[in-house]
Amino acid sequence: MARCPYCSQVNSRTAAHCTQCGQPLIMQWTYDIPLINNRFMIKDMVVVYGLSIVAMELLVAGMSFLLGEEIVWIPLQAVGLVVVILAVLFLIAAGLLLRNRISMEFTLSPAGVAWDTSSRQKKINRVGLVLATLLGRPGAAGASMLAVSQEAGGIRWREIKKVTVFRGPGVITLSNSWRPLLRLHVPDNVWPAVEAMIQAYWTPPAVVPP
C-alpha cells in the first residue's frame, strides 16, 4: 500500500489516482541532462576511472605473482595516457554527438522509480554498437552494449536505502547501501510534488541500535 502525498489516504501501489482526493499518484517529466558541465557526471566518471585503474593494476600484479615472476605494475605514464584518451573520447561524444545533453524521462509511482532515454540517444547507442562490431573493437562494443542495456529501467522503493537531496542544482540521488542507483534531475515546476511523493512512498531503513 502507498500513502497519498496530498491527503495521506492509503491507496494501492497500482493506483493512478488517490481514492479520496483524486490527485495523481504518478509523476512523469522529461529533462535534458547536461554532460560536460555536470558535476555529478564528472564525479561518477572519476570514481569509475579510479576503480578501473585500481582493478587493472591489481590484475596485472596478481597475474605476475601467480606466474612466479617479479610483480609487475602498469606504468603511470600508460595509465595517464589511457585516462587522457578516455577523457577526449568523452568530450567528443558528449560535445559533438550528443550536443552536451541527454534527454531522459523519469516516472515516480507508488511502485517505484523508472527512467527511459530519448529515441535519439537510443539510435546513437545502436549506431555505436554496430560500428564497434564491424571494426572489431570488443571494448567499444562492450561499452555500447552496456549503454543499450541501461537505456531504460526501474527501481523499487524497497531497493533504495538512501535519498540525498541537492536543491540548488535540482538533483535527487537515490542510492542503495553502497552506491548511487539513479540521479533524478528535477525541474523547479515539479520539484515540490516529486519531493512530496518520495517522502510518501519511500520508507527509510530502520536504524538498528548498537
N, C-alpha and C positions, 0 to 999 in steps of 0.2 A: 504494500500500500504506500501511497505518497501523499504528503500534506500539501494543500494548495498554498502557494506563496502569497496569495492575496487575502484569503479569509481563513486559512488553516483548516479547511474542511479536508477530511481524509478521503482520497479517491484511489481508484485502481491505477496501477502503474501503466496500464494500457489506455487510459482515458485521455482524450484530446482536450476536453474542457471540464472545468470544475462542475460538479453536480449541484453545487449550492449557489455560487456567484456567477457561473457561466464564463469566467475568464479562461483564456487559453492556458493550457498546461505545457505547451510545447513552444519553444522559441527557436527561430531559424533566421540566420543572417549570412551575408556574404562579405568578405573582407579581402582587400588587396594587400597582402603582407609584403612589406619591403624586405630586401635581401641584403644588399651590400651595407646599408646603413642601419641594420637591425642588430642591436647589441645582444639580443637573445640568440640570434642565429650565429653570431661570431663566437659567443661563449660556448655554444653547443659544438661548433666546429673545432674550437681549441681543445675541448675535452675529448672529442673523438680522435683528433690527430694525436694528442698526447697518449691516449690509451693504445692507439695503433702502433706508435713508435715503441712504447714500452713492450708491447707484445712481440714485435719483430725482434727487438734486442734480446729478449729472453728466449725466443725460439732459436735464434742463431747460436746464442751462447749455450743453450741446453743441448742442441744437436752436436756442437763441437765437443762438449764434455762427454756425451754418451759415446762418441766415436773414439774417445781416449786421446784426443789431441788437446793442444793448448786452447783455453777458452777464447773464442773469437767474438769481438763486438763490432757491430756495424759502425764504420767511421762517422763522426759527427758531420763531416762535410757531405757525405752521401745522404744522411738524414735531412740535413738542411736543404739540399737540392730537391729532394722529394717533396718537402713541405712547400718550397717555393713553386714548384711545378703545379702542385695541387691548388695552391692559392691562386695562381694565374689562371688555371682552368676554371676555377670557381668564378673569378671576376669576369672571364669571357662569357661563361654560360649565363651568369646572373645579369650581367650588363647588356650583352648583345642579344642573346636568345630569349631571355625572359623579361627584358626591359626593366630589370630591378624590381620585379614583383611576381608574386604567385597568388592567384585568386582562389580562395578556399571558402567553402560553405560549411558553417557549423550548425549543429542542431542540438538543443537541450530538451530532454524529455524526462518524465519520471523514471524511464528505464535506464537512462544513461546519457552519454555524450557521443555524438557521431560527427564525422567530418568527411568531406569529399572535395577533390580538386576540380579545377575548371577543365573543360574539354580541350582547350588549347594546351594546357600543361600535360594532359594525357597523351596528346598527339606527339609532343616533343619527347616524352619519355619513350614512346614506342619507336619513333624515328631513331633515337639514340641507341635503343636495343638492337634494331635491325642493322644499323651501321657498324656497331661494335661486333656483331656476329659475323657480318660479311668481311670485316677487316681482320678477323681472327684475334680479337683482343678480349680474352676471357675476363680480365679485371674490369674493363669498362662495361662489358656485357653483364657482369655480376652487379655492378653498381646500378645499371639501368633496370635490371630485374628487381632489385631492391626498391628502386623508386616506383616502379609499376605496382609492386605489392603494397606499398604504403599510400597509394593514391586515395584510398577511402578506408574507413574502418570505424570502429566504435569501442567505447569503454563503458562498462557497467559501473554504477556508483560504488559498489562494494569493492571494486578493484582500486579505487582512489583512496590513498592513505593520508594525503596532504594537499591542501589548497593554498597557494601563495598568490596574493593579490598585489599587482603593480598598477595603482590607479593612474599615475602620471602617463605612462605610455599606453595604457588601456590593455594590459595583458594579465591574464589569469593562468597560472601554471598549475596543472593537475599532475600529481606525482604519486608513484607507489612508494614502497618503503625505502627505495634506494636511488631512483632516477625519475626525471620528468617523463610523463607519458604523452602529454599534449599541452600546447600553449594556445589558449583561446585569445584571439585578437578581437577585442570587443569595441565597436564604435560607441560614441557618447550617447546616442539616442536610445540604445537598448541596454546600456550598462546597468541601470537600476533594476530592470526586470531580470537580467542574467544573474546579477548578484543575489537577488531575492530567490530565484529558482535554485541556485546552488545551495544556499542556506537551508532551503526547504527539503531538497531531495537528497543531499549528501549528509551522511552521518559520520562525524569524526570518530576515529578509532578510540575505544575506551583506554584510559590511562591505567595501567596496571601498577598498583602500589608496590614499592620495593619490599 
